[in-house]
């Protein structure tokens, strides 16, 4: 049986340029975050696409990264990790992910369950973590205050504490949210993700169904899917950044052939592409 590959996504810093204010930008990123989680995307990289119509590429990139990181963080840890900031003014509009690592109060509380925690005290004797439970976690390892960790719950201890053990996400065996990365260019983002197979998306690409056998025959452990921006597609971005699309990508696909609108928004193309890949690659 062919194992479903890990999915990575690359999105341009110009993603939110067609939204006129912070509220609309926040809502757009909220849609993107939900789509990433629905289709179990493990890594998302925001790359600078050097769109000449974007006045401050760095500012747009910072906004998208912060909003996605905020969405991915469990609610009970957000105040510890994110100080008040202008970018988060409308964070209340972001939809909840309800992924396994975003448990409700009475979920994920048993011995052996996994949770996300943040170090709130640290000394040579070990670390104390906020877990979103009545008890705080304690471990022998020393970590810097403010560091976020994935832990496995142990037994309850006297004094409203809980023994916990740090683990790698790969040990958990279920979807545990997405990691947010950033890159100075499309090629740099692809190199940072190090996916075995690289898929570009474009209205000028080949039909995704036709490209499916190319992807399947490679049987990759990971697939990176790159999308263009609201103003310019991947071919224009590659040309501007001195890259050859035929060399950068293994295949370029069109997930929405015969589209009925003049332009497809990036978040719409993301949804269509991930939905088709999810159905066609199976698991």
C-alpha positions in Angstrom: 0.0 0.0 0.0 1.4 3.4 -1.0 1.7 5.7 2.0 0.2 9.2 1.6 3.1 11.7 1.5 3.6 14.6 3.9 2.2 17.8 2.3 4.1 21.1 2.4 2.7 24.4 1.0 4.4 27.6 -0.2 2.4 30.8 -0.3 3.5 34.3 -1.4 3.9 37.3 0.8 1.5 39.1 -1.5 -1.3 36.7 -0.4 -3.1 39.5 1.4 -2.4 42.4 -0.9 -5.9 42.2 -2.4 -7.5 42.8 1.0 -7.9 46.5 1.7 -7.6 46.5 5.5 -6.3 44.5 8.5 -9.7 43.0 9.2 -10.0 41.6 5.7 -6.4 40.4 5.7 -7.0 38.6 9.0 -10.2 36.9 7.6 -8.3 35.8 4.5 -5.5 34.3 6.5 -8.1 32.6 8.7 -9.5 30.8 5.6 -6.0 29.7 4.6 -5.2 28.4 8.1 -8.4 26.3 8.1 -7.6 24.8 4.7 -4.1 23.9 5.8 -5.4 22.1 8.8 -8.3 20.4 7.0 -5.8 18.7 4.6 -3.2 18.0 7.2 -0.5 20.3 5.8 2.6 19.8 8.0 4.6 22.8 6.9 3.7 26.1 5.3 6.4 28.5 4.0 5.7 32.2 3.3 8.1 33.3 0.6 8.8 36.8 -0.8 7.6 37.0 -4.3 8.8 40.5 -5.0 5.5 41.7 -6.3 6.0 45.3 -7.5 2.5 46.3 -6.4 3.3 45.4 -2.7 4.7 48.4 -1.0 6.1 46.6 2.0 6.7 42.9 1.3 8.3 42.4 4.7 5.3 43.8 6.5 2.9 41.6 4.6 5.0 38.5 5.3 5.3 39.3 9.0 1.5 39.6 9.2 0.7 36.3 7.5 3.3 34.5 9.5 2.1 35.9 12.9 -1.5 35.2 12.1 -0.8 31.6 11.0 1.4 31.0 14.1 -1.3 32.4 16.3 -4.0 30.1 14.7 -1.8 27.0 15.1 -1.1 27.7 18.8 -3.6 26.2 21.2 -5.9 28.8 22.7 -4.7 28.2 26.3 -1.1 29.1 25.4 -1.7 32.2 23.2 -1.4 34.8 25.9 1.9 33.3 27.0 3.4 33.3 23.6 1.9 36.4 21.8 2.1 39.8 23.4 -0.4 42.4 22.4 0.3 43.5 18.8 -1.3 45.5 16.1 -1.3 42.5 13.7 -3.5 40.6 16.2 -6.1 43.3 16.6 -8.7 41.2 14.8 -7.4 37.8 15.9 -10.8 37.0 17.4 -12.1 36.6 13.9 -9.8 33.7 13.2 -11.7 30.5 13.2 -10.7 27.7 15.6 -8.7 24.8 14.1 -10.0 22.0 16.4 -7.1 19.9 15.4 -6.0 17.1 17.9 -3.5 19.5 19.6 -6.3 22.0 20.3 -8.2 20.1 22.9 -11.2 21.3 24.8 -10.9 21.6 28.6 -11.9 18.0 29.3 -9.9 16.4 26.5 -6.4 15.0 26.4 -6.0 14.8 30.2 -5.1 11.1 30.8 -1.8 9.5 31.4 -0.1 8.9 28.0 -2.0 11.7 26.2 -0.1 14.4 24.4 -0.4 18.2 24.8 1.3 21.4 24.0 2.9 23.3 26.8 5.0 26.4 27.4 7.8 26.7 30.0 6.9 29.2 32.7 9.7 28.4 35.2 13.1 27.1 34.7 16.0 26.2 37.0 18.8 23.6 37.3 16.2 21.3 38.8 14.1 21.3 35.7 11.2 23.1 34.1 7.6 23.9 34.9 5.1 24.2 32.1 1.6 25.6 31.5 -0.5 22.9 30.0 -4.0 24.3 30.0 -4.9 21.9 32.8 -5.6 22.4 36.5 -2.1 21.1 37.1 1.2 22.4 35.8 3.7 20.1 34.2 7.1 19.4 35.6 10.1 17.8 33.9 13.7 17.2 34.9 15.0 18.8 31.7 15.9 22.5 31.7 14.4 24.6 29.0 14.3 28.4 28.4 11.2 30.2 29.8 8.8 30.8 27.0 9.8 27.8 25.0 6.9 25.8 23.6 7.1 22.0 23.9 5.1 18.9 22.9 4.8 16.6 25.9 3.3 13.3 27.0 1.4 13.4 30.3 2.5 11.3 33.2 1.0 10.8 36.7 -0.3 13.5 38.9 2.0 14.7 41.7 1.3 16.5 45.0 0.8 20.3 44.9 -1.2 20.5 41.6 1.6 19.3 39.4 1.8 16.7 36.7 4.9 14.8 35.5 5.4 15.3 31.7 7.9 14.1 29.2 9.1 16.0 26.1 8.5 14.2 22.8 8.9 14.8 19.1 5.8 15.4 17.0 6.8 12.5 14.8 6.2 10.2 17.8 2.5 11.1 18.2 1.0 9.3 15.2 -1.7 11.8 14.4 -1.9 15.2 12.8 -0.5 17.8 15.1 -0.8 21.1 13.3 1.5 22.9 10.8 4.9 24.6 11.2 5.2 28.1 9.8 8.4 29.0 7.9 9.5 32.0 5.8 11.9 32.5 3.0 13.4 35.3 0.9 12.4 33.8 -2.4 10.5 30.9 -3.9 13.6 28.8 -4.6 14.9 29.4 -1.1 11.5 28.3 0.3 11.6 25.1 -1.8 15.1 24.4 -0.6 14.2 24.9 3.0 11.3 22.5 2.8 13.4 19.8 1.1 10.4 18.0 -0.3 11.1 15.0 -2.5 8.6 16.2 -5.1 7.8 19.8 -6.1 4.5 20.8 -7.6 3.8 24.2 -9.1 0.3 25.5 -9.7 -0.8 27.6 -12.7 -3.7 28.1 -15.0 -1.3 27.2 -17.7 -0.2 23.9 -16.1 -1.3 20.5 -17.2 -4.5 18.9 -15.8 -3.9 17.5 -12.3 -5.4 14.2 -13.2 -2.9 13.8 -16.0 0.0 14.7 -13.7 -1.2 12.3 -10.9 0.7 9.3 -12.3 3.9 11.3 -12.4 3.5 12.0 -8.7 2.5 8.5 -7.9 5.3 6.8 -9.8 7.8 8.8 -7.8 6.2 7.6 -4.5 7.6 10.6 -2.6 7.7 10.8 1.2 6.8 14.5 0.9 5.3 16.8 -1.7 5.7 20.6 -1.8 2.9 22.6 -3.5 3.7 26.2 -4.5 1.1 28.8 -5.3 1.4 32.2 -7.0 0.0 35.5 -5.8 -3.1 37.6 -6.4 -1.4 39.7 -9.1 1.1 37.3 -10.7 1.4 33.6 -11.1 4.3 31.3 -10.6 5.8 31.8 -14.1 6.0 35.5 -13.6 7.4 35.1 -10.1 10.1 32.7 -11.3 11.0 35.0 -14.2 11.3 37.9 -11.8 13.5 35.9 -9.4 15.7 34.4 -12.1 14.4 30.9 -11.9 13.3 28.4 -14.6 9.9 26.8 -13.7 10.8 23.6 -15.6 13.9 23.2 -13.4 12.4 24.4 -10.2 9.3 22.0 -10.3 8.9 18.4 -11.1 5.5 19.2 -12.6 3.2 22.3 -13.0 -0.5 21.5 -12.7 -3.9 23.3 -13.1 -6.3 22.1 -10.5 -9.2 24.2 -11.9 -9.3 23.7 -15.7 -11.8 25.7 -17.6 -12.2 28.1 -14.7 -15.4 30.2 -14.9 -13.8 33.4 -13.5 -11.1 35.7 -14.8 -8.8 35.0 -11.8 -8.8 32.4 -9.0 -7.7 33.7 -5.6 -4.8 32.1 -4.0 -6.8 30.7 -1.1 -9.3 29.3 -3.6 -6.5 27.6 -5.6 -5.1 26.2 -2.4 -8.4 24.6 -1.4 -9.0 23.2 -4.9 -5.5 21.8 -5.2 -5.3 20.2 -1.8 -8.8 18.8 -2.1 -8.0 17.0 -5.4 -4.6 15.8 -4.2 -6.2 14.5 -1.0 -8.8 12.5 -2.9 -6.5 11.3 -5.7 -3.5 10.3 -3.6 -5.6 8.5 -1.0 -4.0 7.2 2.1 
